[in-house]
Amino acid sequence: MYTDSERRPVDGSGSSIVKELELTDLDIDQQLLGLPGISLVVFTSVGCSSCRWARQQLPSWQLPVDRVCWVDAGHNGGAVERYQIFHLPALFLVCEGQFLGQLQTRLTAADLAESVNQALTRTPEDLP
């Protein structure tokens, strides 16, 4: 079990459709390289209203991913720099340890699901 930036338990149980993880500068690379399946990596910040909305809504959406990995941009500057985050929320896709890039889409369940499916056809790159 993990906790989010507000120390709430996050483990994928309850009303969440997909499993959730909280990643930090210390474990982001190790986790993303070792996790099986499809991971949606979402950089957020507590001071961002769109981010707060995404954190509330996204876990209940039926998305073609195995988990949502949250990264608090305010506390993980190394990851923010490596992933070249310029706006929040920022979404990336990793499948079986392979980086499939940033997702540029509106934050609706249908648009995000379509963007994930399109990203799965990309040629994988190394993690940033």
N, C-alpha and C positions, 0 to 999 in steps of 0.2 A: 504494500500500500504506500502511496505517496501523498504529499499534501501540496495544495496550491499556495499561491503567494499570500493568501489570507488564512493559512493553516487549516483549511477544510480538507477532509480526507478525499482522495481521488483514487479510485481503484476500478472504475468501470461498472460497479454494481449499482443498484438502484434504478433510476429511470433512464440512465444513459444507454444509448444504443451501442456505442463503441467504447472500448476501453480508453482511459485517459492516463497519460503520464505527465509528470512535471520534470523537465530537463533543465540542467544548468550548464554553465561553462565547464564544470568539472566532469560531467558525464555525457554530454551531448554526442560526442563522436563515438565513444564506446557503445552507447545505447543504440544509436542509429545504424552503426555497422553490424551490430549483433542481433537486432530485432528481426524476426521473420515477418513476412507479409508486407503489407502496405502501411506506411506511417505518414500521416498528414502532420507536418510540423508548422505550428502557428506561433509567431512572435507577437506578443501583446504587451500592454503596459496598463497599470492600474489607472493612470490618469487619462486614458483614451476611452471616450464613450463608445466608439465603434468596437473597441477591443472588449469592453465589458459586455456589450450586447453579444458579440461572437462567443465569448466564454459561456454565456448563459444559454444561447440557442444551439450552437453547433453540436454539442454532445447528443442532442436528441434527434438530430437529422439522420436519416438512413443514407449513409454514404458508402461508396465502394472502397472503404479503408478498414484496416484492422484496429487502428488506434489513432487517437489524436494526441500529439506531443506538444505540450504548451511550454513556451520559453518566455520568461519575464524579461523583456528587453531592458527594463530599468535596472536589473540586477545581474545581467549577463552580457556585459559590454564586449567581451571577447567573441562570443557567438554572433552578436549584432554586427561587429566589424567584419568577421569572416564571411558572413552571409550577405554583407553589403545591404543592410536594412536602411531604407530611407523613408518609409512610411509604415504605419501600423493600421490594422493588423497585416502582417506579411505571412503568406502561406507558401510552403514548399512541400514537395512530395519525395519520399524515399521508399524504394521497394527493394526488399532483400539486401539492404546495405548499399544499394545503388542510388545515387542522387539523380532525380529526374527534373529538377529545376523548380523555379518559382511558378506559382499559379496566379495568373492575372484574370480575375473574374469578379463578378458581383457576388456578394454574400447572400445567396439564396440557395436552398438545398438543391434545386434542379441545376442551377448554373455551376455550383461547386462540384456536383457529381459528374457533370459533363466535362468540366475542366480536368478532374482527376482521371477520367477515362481517356481523354486526349493525351494527358501527360504520360500515361502508361505505354503509349506507343513511341515515345521519344527514345533516342539513344542515350543510355545512362552515362553519367559523368562521375568524376571523383567528388566526394564530399568537399565542400569549401574548407 
